[in-house]
């Protein structure tokens, strides 16, 4: 949104600048025309109109450079034929703009025609009665100014093209480096975690299998470890896939929150889930963030809180989705929460979606995590 506003402001500034140039050129042409008007010609209104029109046409030189080139050329020929001894200043600006826009061939063709038409228009009005030498000098000067205007436009066009290519190269380099870093992280995760999680999962499977084969009761904790290992392996594979392919994301969202609560119950925590309001369409990014908040909160409750109960509440409001996780653990009221990696990760996810997060001890004991996520602003 900020980039769009900046682009609009740039367009407005460019348009205002074009109009300022057009008005100044038109004023200069009118003043020069009034001071140099041929005495044998009447101060007719059409001549004044052509002077003003030739300058004001420059306001559209960015949007229609070829059209402005033709209009300014015709106006220059017209007011010189009407007896106004005024250089084709507006046409020089139009040449500069057309060459800058990349219309070199058209500009050369029109300028050759103008070099032939302008002397004829001046002769028709009697402006070149002073002699052939003056006419030749004037033609050479007009040619020099045309070459200068075209060269300036071409130089700036080349500079802008090189700047665009440099910017594109920087973006491609940054994107390539980001891709390489993402792949490197994926390799590190695969090498460091996949093996360990696989070992845990295999050992848990073997232990469960051996216990059942012997007819022994399988400990609940061992079943929880096995299921946690399987879930960790699935999530790790999904995360690695997301790192390797920027177009995909871990397939976990709002629909998977009940599974988190069930898993918390499996380890002995009295966990409850309440979902209020009409859910509607929730963006995938918001759903993933809610899932991660509930997952991290219940994990912290199981590991650190020494709690026996936990409640998860999700409120679907118009344009907003709120999630709250409370526990009855040993967090003392007023104590500052330790900003661990999990809490920082939750805050980063919520902030990235334009939401708010509160994580702090409750007044009656225990800990609470509350997040509000705007549905409309989620990318």
Secondary structure, 3 states (H helix, E strand, C coil): CHHHHHHHHHHHHHHHHHHHHHHHHHHHHHHHHHHHECCCCCCCHHHHHHHHHHHHHHHHCCCCHHHHHHHHHHHHHHHHHCCECCCCHHHHHHHHHHHHCCCHHHHHHHHHHHHHHHHHHHHHHCCCCCCHHHHHHHHHHHHHHHHHHHHHHHHHHHHHHHHHHHHHHHHHHHHHHHHHHHHHHHHHHHHHHHHHHHHHHHHHHHHHHHHHHCCCCCCHHHHHHHHHHHHHHHHHHHHHHHHHCCCCCCCCCHHHHHHHHHHHHHCCCEEEEEEECCCCCCCHHHHHHHHHHHHHHHHHHHHHHCCCEEEEEEEEECCEEEEEEEECCCCCCCCCCCCCHHHHHHHHHHHHCCCEEEEEECCCCCEEEEEEEECCCCC
